[in-house]
Amino acid sequence: MTGETVGLVLAGAAARGPYQAGALSVLLPALAAEGRRPVVLLGTSSGGISAALVAQFADLPAAEAGDRIVDTWTGFGEVFRNPLLRPAPAAALGARLFGASFVPPVTSVLDVAPLEERAADLFHPERVAANIDAELVRSLAVATTVCPAASAAARSRLFVQGQAPVDDDTGDGIDVVATPITLQHLMGSAAIPGLFPAVRVDGPGAGYHVDGGVRLNAPFRAALDLGVDRLVVISGHSVDLPDVPTPVDAPPDLAALAALSVRAILADALGDDLRALRRKNRRARAKVVPHLVVAPKDGRLAELAAATFHPSGPWDEYWAIGRLIDALGDGPGRNELISLVLFRDSYAKALVDQGRADAEAALAADWTI
């Protein structure tokens, strides 16, 4: 090892998690060969799941660990039940829309029991604890969003196992909570608001939690607070500043507007953080933190989703979701939305290949200052 502390930040990406897995399968062995295997691991949503898997497999050779992470994401199987065949959540929502106030409030549109069952089989917190005790991992941090009391503003929680940040960001509405990472934390971090139910977390920081990407899609500053000397960032969205847009002649459809909002929440803050770090690196007397960034080109993952999204009929769990998204629009925005909710093996494998290609390109470009 070089003696440097290397951090890994995995931004939230919903169904784009396999993209990060593909990137990790290239990066982990390459970094290990440099003596720079990451020991500070932070993630949100699908990125939190991948960060936990890196910690879980930290005792394995780097190449094998990368392959295990890929196998986990490509073999995940069913995530939610067909809302037409198991219609309880969606039916309750429809009933309340038509004035059936006696129906209990709806907590989610989808039944994600398959995800909960599969994740319980795949995640082994005792292995994470053993690898932290063996100093193969220094910190594992997972971000969630706390469901607030009525009329209160939402706050972010950063659950940390191992060494916690020296400085926290409580002034920015981020609470750092030291605790062993459990399946509850991972499920809460990945609970897409509205689609997936909020998850009850017990112990320190107790309460109901949803997707950390609502407020903190990439725990970037926490990685710097943990004193990393180098930083690897993997995003499921492009982090480059877009070109000056060409004016459009027609108003954007609902899908385009929704995709634009999602991009602003999930990617723009991370891009701002990276540009701020580069400005800081250029200042005299500032600690320079070289960083490696893996991110897709704008629209590329949406193209992959569109190419693999072919629901076969009402018996297909994605048919109803596809019909709903199609009703919002039929342009690039529609494909962006599909790319965030499509948990299919064919799409996952395409994402893995793209993540590998983009990681190779990032390594060829070398560390950025």
Phi, psi and chi 1 to 4 in degrees:
 res  aa     phi    psi   chi1   chi2   chi3   chi4
   1 MET       -  150.7  -61.4  -65.7  -69.2      -
   2 THR   -79.4  -13.7   61.8      -      -      -
   3 GLY    91.0   -8.5      -      -      -      -
   4 GLU   -80.6  147.7  -64.0  176.2  -44.3      -
   5 THR   -93.1  116.8  -61.6      -      -      -
   6 VAL  -105.0  129.1  179.9      -      -      -
   7 GLY  -105.9  154.2      -      -      -      -
   8 LEU  -131.1  120.4  171.6   65.1      -      -
   9 VAL  -112.5  123.0  172.6      -      -      -
  10 LEU  -114.8  106.5  -66.6  152.5      -      -
  11 ALA   -71.3  155.2      -      -      -      -
  12 GLY   -65.4  140.0      -      -      -      -
  13 ALA  -147.0   10.1      -      -      -      -
  14 ALA    52.8 -124.0      -      -      -      -
  15 ALA   -72.4   -2.0      -      -      -      -
  16 ARG   -84.9   10.7  -63.1  179.1  174.8 -171.1
  17 GLY   -52.7  -39.7      -      -      -      -
  18 PRO   -59.9  -27.3  -26.9   36.0      -      -
  19 TYR   -60.2  -45.0  172.8   84.9      -      -
  20 GLN   -66.2  -37.2  -64.1  177.5  -32.3      -
  21 ALA   -61.6  -43.4      -      -      -      -
  22 GLY   -61.4  -42.0      -      -      -      -
  23 ALA   -62.6  -42.3      -      -      -      -
  24 LEU   -63.5  -34.7  -72.8  168.0      -      -
  25 SER   -64.8  -22.2   70.3      -      -      -
  26 VAL   -92.5  -43.0  170.6      -      -      -
  27 LEU   -71.5  -42.8  -68.8  175.6      -      -
  28 LEU   -59.0  -49.3  -69.9  179.6      -      -
  29 PRO   -67.2  -34.7   16.2  -26.8      -      -
  30 ALA   -65.7  -42.7      -      -      -      -
  31 LEU   -68.1  -39.5  -66.9  169.0      -      -
  32 ALA   -61.5  -38.1      -      -      -      -
  33 ALA   -64.1  -27.3      -      -      -      -
  34 GLU   -85.8   -4.6  -63.8  178.3    5.5      -
  35 GLY    75.9   28.6      -      -      -      -
  36 ARG  -129.9   43.5  -67.6  176.3  172.6  140.8
  37 ARG   -67.2  131.4 -169.5  163.0  178.6  169.7
  38 PRO   -63.6  138.2  -21.0   33.3      -      -
  39 VAL  -122.7  -12.1  -64.9      -      -      -
  40 VAL  -110.7  113.1  173.7      -      -      -
  41 LEU  -121.1  122.4  -46.7  171.4      -      -
  42 LEU  -133.6  141.2  -53.1   95.8      -      -
  43 GLY  -159.8  163.5      -      -      -      -
  44 THR  -132.0  139.1  -60.8      -      -      -
  45 SER    58.1 -127.7 -171.0      -      -      -
  46 SER   -60.0  -31.3   56.9      -      -      -
  47 GLY   -66.3  -32.7      -      -      -      -
  48 GLY   -66.9  -39.0      -      -      -      -
  49 ILE   -62.3  -45.6  -66.1  172.4      -      -
  50 SER   -65.5  -38.8  -68.2      -      -      -
  51 ALA   -61.5  -41.4      -      -      -      -
  52 ALA   -64.7  -36.4      -      -      -      -
  53 LEU   -67.9  -38.4  -68.5  173.7      -      -
  54 VAL   -59.9  -43.0  174.1      -      -      -
  55 ALA   -66.2  -38.7      -      -      -      -
  56 GLN   -66.0  -34.9  178.3  170.8  -53.9      -
  57 PHE  -102.3   16.3  -60.8  133.6      -      -
  58 ALA   -66.2  -17.7      -      -      -      -
  59 ASP   -86.2   -2.7   56.3  -34.1      -      -
  60 LEU   -95.1  159.6  -58.8  177.4      -      -
  61 PRO   -54.9  145.0  -25.4   34.1      -      -
  62 ALA   -56.7  -42.6      -      -      -      -
  63 ALA   -64.2  -40.9      -      -      -      -
  64 GLU   -66.7  -39.3 -176.9  178.3  -10.6      -
  65 ALA   -60.6  -44.1      -      -      -      -
  66 GLY   -60.9  -41.5      -      -      -      -
  67 ASP   -66.0  -37.8  -70.4  -18.2      -      -
  68 ARG   -63.8  -39.6  -69.2  -81.5 -166.3   97.4
  69 ILE   -65.7  -42.4  -64.0  168.5      -      -
  70 VAL   -61.7  -46.1  167.1      -      -      -
  71 ASP   -61.5  -36.7  -69.6  -16.0      -      -
  72 THR   -62.2  -47.1  -60.3      -      -      -
  73 TRP   -74.1  -35.9  -84.2  106.2      -      -
  74 THR   -81.9  -15.9   55.5      -      -      -
  75 GLY  -112.0   24.3      -      -      -      -
  76 PHE   -67.4  -35.4 -145.0   94.3      -      -
  77 GLY    81.4 -156.2      -      -      -      -
  78 GLU   -65.6  135.2 -173.5 -178.1   31.8      -
  79 VAL  -102.4  -38.5  169.2      -      -      -
  80 PHE  -138.4  162.3   54.5   85.8      -      -
  81 ARG   -86.9  150.7  -70.2  174.7  172.7  152.4
  82 ASN   -55.9  117.1 -170.6  -31.8      -      -
  83 PRO   -64.9  -14.6   21.6  -31.7      -      -
  84 LEU   -88.1  -32.4  -63.7 -178.2      -      -
  85 LEU   -88.9  -30.5  -59.0 -178.2      -      -
  86 ARG  -121.7   74.0  -60.4  -71.7 -177.0   98.1
  87 PRO   -87.9    9.2   33.9  -35.7      -      -
  88 ALA   -50.4  -53.8      -      -      -      -
  89 PRO   -63.8  -48.2  -19.9   32.6      -      -
  90 ALA   -66.0  -38.5      -      -      -      -
  91 ALA   -65.0  -39.2      -      -      -      -
  92 ALA   -64.0  -39.1      -      -      -      -
  93 LEU   -63.0  -45.0  177.1   61.1      -      -
  94 GLY   -62.0  -40.5      -      -      -      -
  95 ALA   -63.1  -41.2      -      -      -      -
  96 ARG   -70.3  -31.3  -71.9 -178.4   66.8   88.4
  97 LEU   -62.1  -31.5  -76.4  172.7      -      -
  98 PHE   -97.7   20.8  -73.6   98.7      -      -
  99 GLY    91.4   10.4      -      -      -      -
 100 ALA   -80.7   77.0      -      -      -      -
 101 SER   -67.3  -17.0   57.5      -      -      -
 102 PHE   -73.2  -15.4   58.7   87.5      -      -
 103 VAL   -75.3  132.2  175.4      -      -      -
 104 PRO   -57.9  151.4  -22.7   32.9      -      -
 105 PRO   -54.9  146.0  -24.6   33.2      -      -
 106 VAL   -87.3  131.3 -178.5      -      -      -
 107 THR   -99.4  -17.6   58.7      -      -      -
 108 SER  -167.0  161.8   69.3      -      -      -
 109 VAL   -85.7  -31.1  172.9      -      -      -
 110 LEU  -114.1  149.9  -61.9  175.3      -      -
 111 ASP   -94.6  111.1  178.5  -10.2      -      -
 112 VAL  -105.2   28.4  -64.9      -      -      -
 113 ALA   -55.8  -39.2      -      -      -      -
 114 PRO   -60.3  -38.1  -24.7   35.2      -      -
 115 LEU   -63.1  -44.8  169.9   62.9      -      -
 116 GLU   -62.3  -42.8  -63.9  168.5   -7.9      -
 117 GLU   -67.3  -43.2  -65.3  165.0    3.3      -
 118 ARG   -68.8  -41.4 -178.0   67.1  172.4  140.4
 119 ALA   -63.6  -36.3      -      -      -      -
 120 ALA   -63.4  -32.3      -      -      -      -
 121 ASP   -74.5  -30.3  -69.6  -22.9      -      -
 122 LEU   -91.5  -30.4  -65.9  170.5      -      -
 123 PHE   -95.6  130.0  178.9   55.6      -      -
 124 HIS  -124.7   90.4  -58.4  -76.4      -      -
 125 PRO   -61.7  -25.7   18.7  -30.0      -      -
 126 GLU   -66.1  -30.8   71.0  -78.5   -2.8      -
 127 ARG   -71.3  -37.4  -72.5 -167.9   60.8  177.5
 128 VAL   -60.8  -47.5  173.4      -      -      -
 129 ALA   -60.3  -41.3      -      -      -      -
 130 ALA   -65.1  -38.3      -      -      -      -
 131 ASN   -72.5  -30.7  -72.3  -26.3      -      -
 132 ILE   -70.6  -41.9  -70.5  176.8      -      -
 133 ASP   -62.2  -34.6  -70.2  -17.8      -      -
 134 ALA   -82.0    1.2      -      -      -      -
 135 GLU    64.3   25.4  -60.8 -177.0   -9.4      -
 136 LEU   -81.1  -23.5  -62.7  172.3      -      -
 137 VAL  -130.8  134.0  174.6      -      -      -
 138 ARG   -93.2  -39.7 -159.1  176.9   83.6 -179.1
 139 SER  -147.9  140.3  -55.5      -      -      -
 140 LEU  -126.3  122.9  170.4   63.1      -      -
 141 ALA  -128.6  136.9      -      -      -      -
 142 VAL  -130.2  130.6  176.1      -      -      -
 143 ALA   -98.9  138.5      -      -      -      -
 144 THR  -132.4  173.5   70.5      -      -      -
 145 THR  -117.2  127.2  -57.4      -      -      -
 146 VAL   -78.2  133.2 -177.0      -      -      -
 147 CYS   -76.0  115.4  -64.1      -      -      -
 148 PRO   -82.4  166.3   31.9  -34.4      -      -
 149 ALA   -68.2  165.0      -      -      -      -
 150 ALA   -54.1  136.1      -      -      -      -
 151 SER    69.3    5.3   74.9      -      -      -
 152 ALA   -96.6  152.7      -      -      -      -
 153 ALA   -79.3  149.6      -      -      -      -
 154 ALA   -71.8  151.1      -      -      -      -
 155 ARG  -129.7  157.9  -68.3 -177.5   68.0   89.5
 156 SER   -97.6  146.3  -63.7      -      -      -
 157 ARG  -118.7  132.9  -72.5  -93.4  163.9   83.1
 158 LEU  -113.1  101.0 -171.3   67.2      -      -
 159 PHE   -82.3  127.2  -66.7   99.7      -      -
 160 VAL  -126.6  126.9 -175.5      -      -      -
 161 GLN  -109.5  130.7 -176.2  171.2   -3.4      -
 162 GLY    97.2 -150.8      -      -      -      -
 163 GLN   -68.8  129.4 -178.2  176.8  -34.0      -
 164 ALA   -92.4  160.6      -      -      -      -
 165 PRO   -57.7  143.7  -22.9   32.3      -      -
 166 VAL   -65.0  -45.1  175.4      -      -      -
 167 ASP  -114.2  136.5  -63.0  -45.8      -      -
 168 ASP  -105.5  174.7   61.4   46.4      -      -
 169 ASP  -112.8   42.8  -66.7  -44.6      -      -
 170 THR   -61.2  -29.1   53.2      -      -      -
 171 GLY   -66.0  -17.9      -      -      -      -
 172 ASP  -101.4   15.4  -64.7  -31.0      -      -
 173 GLY    75.9   29.8      -      -      -      -
 174 ILE  -120.8  119.1  -57.7  171.1      -      -
 175 ASP  -102.5  125.0  -55.5  -45.2      -      -
 176 VAL   -91.7  123.4  176.3      -      -      -
 177 VAL  -123.6  118.5  179.3      -      -      -
 178 ALA   -83.4  121.2      -      -      -      -
 179 THR  -169.6  151.4 -175.6      -      -      -
 180 PRO   -61.5  138.4  -22.3   33.1      -      -
 181 ILE   -78.5  127.8  -59.2  -60.7      -      -
 182 THR  -117.9  176.8   67.9      -      -      -
 183 LEU   -61.9  -32.5 -176.2   62.4      -      -
 184 GLN   -59.2  -42.8  -67.2  173.6  -29.7      -
 185 HIS   -64.1  -42.4  -61.1  109.4      -      -
 186 LEU   -67.7  -42.9  -60.8 -176.4      -      -
 187 MET   -67.0  -39.1  -67.0  -64.3  -65.3      -
 188 GLY   -64.6  -41.4      -      -      -      -
 189 SER   -63.4  -28.0 -178.2      -      -      -
 190 ALA  -102.9    8.7      -      -      -      -
 191 ALA   -80.5   95.1      -      -      -      -
 192 ILE   -60.7  118.5  -57.0  172.5      -      -
 193 PRO   -56.6  132.3  -24.4   34.4      -      -
 194 GLY    90.8  -49.6      -      -      -      -
 195 LEU   -77.2  -46.9  -71.2 -178.2      -      -
 196 PHE  -106.1  148.9  -65.2    2.4      -      -
 197 PRO   -72.3  150.7   26.2  -34.0      -      -
 198 ALA   -62.6  151.6      -      -      -      -
 199 VAL  -113.6  131.1  175.1      -      -      -
 200 ARG   -78.1  122.7  171.6   74.8 -172.5 -177.9
 201 VAL  -106.6  128.9  171.1      -      -      -
 202 ASP  -101.0  168.9  -61.3  -43.3      -      -
 203 GLY    82.0 -155.8      -      -      -      -
 204 PRO   -56.1  134.7  -24.9   34.5      -      -
 205 GLY    73.3   26.7      -      -      -      -
 206 ALA   -60.5  151.5      -      -      -      -
 207 GLY   146.1 -176.2      -      -      -      -
 208 TYR   -91.8  138.5  -79.1   93.2      -      -
 209 HIS  -132.5  148.5  -63.6 -109.1      -      -
 210 VAL  -128.2 -176.8  -66.0      -      -      -
 211 ASP   -44.9  125.0 -160.8  -42.7      -      -
 212 GLY   -64.0  -19.6      -      -      -      -
 213 GLY   -67.5  -11.9      -      -      -      -
 214 VAL   -59.8  -38.1  172.1      -      -      -
 215 ARG  -126.0  -28.8  -66.0 -167.7   76.3 -104.4
 216 LEU  -138.5   75.3 -175.2   63.1      -      -
 217 ASN   -75.2  -18.2 -161.7   51.6      -      -
 218 ALA  -144.0  110.2      -      -      -      -
 219 PRO   -73.1   64.7   -5.1   18.0      -      -
 220 PHE   -72.4  -51.0 -173.1   88.8      -      -
 221 ARG   -67.8  -29.6  -79.5  176.6  -72.7  175.6
 222 ALA   -63.1  -35.4      -      -      -      -
 223 ALA   -62.9  -41.7      -      -      -      -
 224 LEU   -67.2  -37.1  -59.7  179.8      -      -
 225 ASP   -64.8  -24.8  -70.4  -20.2      -      -
 226 LEU   -81.3    3.5  -79.6  161.9      -      -
 227 GLY    76.7   31.5      -      -      -      -
 228 VAL   -68.8  147.2  -61.0      -      -      -
 229 ASP   -94.4  -27.0  -59.7  -55.3      -      -
 230 ARG  -139.1  153.6  -72.4  178.7 -177.5  -96.7
 231 LEU  -137.4  130.9 -171.5   59.5      -      -
 232 VAL  -110.0  129.2  179.3      -      -      -
 233 VAL  -123.2  129.0  177.9      -      -      -
 234 ILE  -122.6  121.3  -52.1  177.8      -      -
 235 SER  -118.2  145.8  171.1      -      -      -
 236 GLY   -86.6   -0.4      -      -      -      -
 237 HIS  -129.6  155.4  -65.4   77.4      -      -
 238 SER   -61.4  140.2  171.5      -      -      -
 239 VAL  -111.5    6.8  -65.0      -      -      -
 240 ASP   -79.7  149.5  -64.5  -31.9      -      -
 241 LEU   -65.9  131.4  -80.9  173.6      -      -
 242 PRO   -69.8  158.2   26.2  -33.7      -      -
 243 ASP   -67.2  162.5  -63.6  -29.6      -      -
 244 VAL   -60.0  122.1  176.6      -      -      -
 245 PRO   -68.1  145.8   25.7  -33.9      -      -
 246 THR   -79.7  129.7  -57.6      -      -      -
 247 PRO   -57.3  141.0  -23.1   33.5      -      -
 248 VAL  -101.7  150.8  -64.9      -      -      -
 249 ASP   -87.1  -24.3  -64.0  -33.1      -      -
 250 ALA  -119.3  151.0      -      -      -      -
 251 PRO   -66.2  144.6   22.5  -32.6      -      -
 252 PRO   -68.3  148.8   22.4  -31.3      -      -
 253 ASP   -79.1  176.1   58.2   31.2      -      -
 254 LEU   -63.0  -36.3  -70.3  175.8      -      -
 255 ALA   -63.7  -42.8      -      -      -      -
 256 ALA   -63.5  -41.4      -      -      -      -
 257 LEU   -66.6  -40.8  -67.9  172.3      -      -
 258 ALA   -64.8  -43.2      -      -      -      -
 259 ALA   -63.3  -39.1      -      -      -      -
 260 LEU   -62.5  -42.3  179.2   66.6      -      -
 261 SER   -65.8  -42.1  -59.4      -      -      -
 262 VAL   -62.8  -44.1  168.4      -      -      -
 263 ARG   -60.0  -41.9  161.2   64.7 -167.6  -96.4
 264 ALA   -62.2  -39.2      -      -      -      -
 265 ILE   -73.4  -43.6  -66.6  169.7      -      -
 266 LEU   -89.3  -22.0  -60.9 -175.1      -      -
 267 ALA  -125.0  -35.1      -      -      -      -
 268 ASP   -63.8  -39.5  -71.3   -5.5      -      -
 269 ALA   -64.6  -39.0      -      -      -      -
 270 LEU   -64.4  -42.8  175.5   56.4      -      -
 271 GLY   -59.7  -40.7      -      -      -      -
 272 ASP   -63.0  -41.6  -68.3  -17.3      -      -
 273 ASP   -63.2  -41.3  -75.1  -21.8      -      -
 274 LEU   -64.7  -42.4  -75.2  165.6      -      -
 275 ARG   -66.8  -34.4  -73.7 -177.4  -75.4  -83.8
 276 ALA   -66.7  -39.6      -      -      -      -
 277 LEU   -62.3  -41.7  175.6   60.3      -      -
 278 ARG   -65.4  -36.9  -70.1  164.3 -169.9  163.6
 279 ARG   -64.7  -41.4  -71.1 -167.1  -62.7  -90.0
 280 LYS   -64.8  -39.8 -177.6  178.6  178.0 -178.6
 281 ASN   -60.2  -28.0  -76.3  -14.3      -      -
 282 ARG   -83.1  -10.7  -68.3 -166.2  -68.5  -91.8
 283 ARG   -77.8  147.2  -64.0  175.2 -170.3  163.7
 284 ALA   -65.4  141.5      -      -      -      -
 285 ARG    72.1   -1.5  -58.9  179.7 -176.0  175.8
 286 ALA   -82.7  146.8      -      -      -      -
 287 LYS   -69.7  126.4  176.5 -177.6  177.0  179.6
 288 VAL   -88.2  127.1  174.3      -      -      -
 289 VAL  -117.5   96.7 -179.4      -      -      -
 290 PRO   -62.2  146.5  -19.6   32.4      -      -
 291 HIS  -143.4  153.8   46.9  -77.5      -      -
 292 LEU  -123.2  126.2 -161.7   67.4      -      -
 293 VAL  -120.2  127.2 -179.5      -      -      -
 294 VAL  -114.4  121.1  179.6      -      -      -
 295 ALA  -154.8  148.0      -      -      -      -
 296 PRO   -79.6  163.1   31.2  -35.3      -      -
 297 LYS   -71.8  150.6  -67.5 -177.4  178.5  179.3
 298 ASP   -53.6  127.4 -102.1  -27.9      -      -
 299 GLY    86.4  -11.3      -      -      -      -
 300 ARG   -66.6  -45.2  176.4   55.5 -176.3  156.6
 301 LEU   -71.2  -28.9  -56.8 -167.9      -      -
 302 ALA   -65.0  -38.5      -      -      -      -
 303 GLU   -61.7  -42.4  -66.7  172.5   -0.5      -
 304 LEU   -64.2  -39.4  -64.3  178.3      -      -
 305 ALA   -64.4  -45.5      -      -      -      -
 306 ALA   -61.6  -35.6      -      -      -      -
 307 ALA   -70.8  -22.0      -      -      -      -
 308 THR  -112.3   -0.2   56.6      -      -      -
 309 PHE   -94.3   99.9 -174.7   71.9      -      -
 310 HIS  -140.7   72.5  -56.9  -65.9      -      -
 311 PRO   -56.9  137.3  -21.7   33.0      -      -
 312 SER   -88.4  -14.3   52.4      -      -      -
 313 GLY   159.2 -178.9      -      -      -      -
 314 PRO   -57.2  -22.4  -25.0   34.7      -      -
 315 TRP   -76.1  -13.5   51.9   86.9      -      -
 316 ASP   -83.4  130.0 -172.5  -43.8      -      -
 317 GLU   -63.0  -16.4   66.0  -93.8   29.3      -
 318 TYR   -96.7   -3.6  -75.5   98.1      -      -
 319 TRP   -63.5  -48.0 -175.8   82.9      -      -
 320 ALA   -65.5  -40.2      -      -      -      -
 321 ILE   -64.3  -41.3  -68.4  176.2      -      -
 322 GLY   -62.5  -41.6      -      -      -      -
 323 ARG   -63.0  -40.6  -63.8  -71.9  -63.3 -136.4
 324 LEU   -64.4  -45.6  175.2   61.0      -      -
 325 ILE   -67.1  -39.3  -66.7  176.9      -      -
 326 ASP   -61.1  -32.0  -73.2  -15.6      -      -
 327 ALA   -68.3  -23.0      -      -      -      -
 328 LEU   -80.6  -25.9  -60.0  178.7      -      -
 329 GLY   164.0  169.1      -      -      -      -
 330 ASP  -129.5   18.2   57.3    2.2      -      -
 331 GLY  -101.0 -158.5      -      -      -      -
 332 PRO   -59.0  -31.4  -23.8   33.7      -      -
 333 GLY   -60.7  -37.8      -      -      -      -
 334 ARG   -60.7  -43.3  172.3 -112.2 -170.2 -155.3
 335 ASN   -67.4  -36.2  -61.8  -21.8      -      -
 336 GLU   -61.5  -44.5  -74.6  -74.0  -19.2      -
 337 LEU   -64.7  -42.3  -64.3  178.8      -      -
 338 ILE   -60.9  -38.5  -71.3  171.8      -      -
 339 SER   -64.0  -17.1   74.0      -      -      -
 340 LEU   -94.5  -13.5  -63.7  171.6      -      -
 341 VAL  -123.4    3.4  -62.5      -      -      -
 342 LEU   -94.3  106.4 -178.6   58.3      -      -
 343 PHE  -108.2   69.6  -63.4   89.1      -      -
 344 ARG  -117.8  145.9  -83.2  -86.5  165.0   83.7
 345 ASP   -58.5  -42.0  -70.6   -9.8      -      -
 346 SER   -63.4  -41.2   55.8      -      -      -
 347 TYR   -68.4  -43.0  176.6   48.9      -      -
 348 ALA   -58.8  -42.5      -      -      -      -
 349 LYS   -67.4  -37.1  -69.3  173.1 -177.5  176.6
 350 ALA   -65.3  -38.3      -      -      -      -
 351 LEU   -64.6  -42.4  -72.4  175.3      -      -
 352 VAL   -57.9  -46.5  166.4      -      -      -
 353 ASP   -61.3  -41.4  -69.1  -18.4      -      -
 354 GLN   -67.0  -40.3 -171.8   64.7   53.2      -
 355 GLY   -62.2  -39.9      -      -      -      -
 356 ARG   -63.6  -45.0  -74.8  172.7  171.6  155.0
 357 ALA   -63.0  -42.7      -      -      -      -
 358 ASP   -70.2  -32.9  -70.7  -15.1      -      -
 359 ALA   -67.5  -40.8      -      -      -      -
 360 GLU   -60.4  -42.0  -66.3  -77.9    6.1      -
 361 ALA   -64.7  -40.1      -      -      -      -
 362 ALA   -65.0  -41.1      -      -      -      -
 363 LEU   -64.8  -37.5  -71.8  169.2      -      -
 364 ALA   -66.4  -33.2      -      -      -      -
 365 ALA   -75.3  -19.5      -      -      -      -
 366 ASP    73.6  179.2 -148.9   -4.5      -      -
 367 TRP   -67.2  141.7  -62.3   87.8      -      -
 368 THR  -104.3  143.8  -61.1      -      -      -
 369 ILE  -115.3      -  -65.9  177.6      -      -
